[in-house]
Amino acid sequence: GTEFNHEAEASVTVKVSATPTPSGITTLGEDEAQLSHREYMVVIQDENETPTDLTLTATSLIPGQTTVGTVAVVDADDPAVSQYSFALTADTAALDNESFMITPGGVLALKDGANRKALGESYQVEIVVTDRHDNGGVASLT
């Protein structure tokens, strides 16, 4: 079967054809053609997809500043009208989450008093994004 995707196509037109049976019995009227067609428009309902990825508007921490950048969500649903919540994952000792905070709007920033790494070293954080329908995913950013 064919799968439909509302984001790619909000509706499709389906053409249904009816032909007489070999015995000649048909539901078509006497004055109708041997082959009858009808077209129907089928509206494809939108399904909420889970966000698939995160990106960060900046990947460098500028000396003297604490803001890294804003998290952008990759989602098949329209991100302009979707609402997201963000959180740093807990209990991840191997990551640098304890040094960062993330605002409700998705701004990633170094916490006040957090130790800065040496120039050229990188941080790794893991962020959970959840959409307004509680579909969510986790992404690691370096």
ABEGO torsion letter per residue (X at the ends): XBBBBAAABABBBBBBBBBBBAAGBBABBAABBABBBBBBBBBBBBBBBBBABBBBABABBBBGBABAEBBBBBBABBAAABBBBBBBBBGBAABAAAABBBBAAGBBBBBBGBBBBBBGBBBBBBBBBBBAAGBBBBBBBX
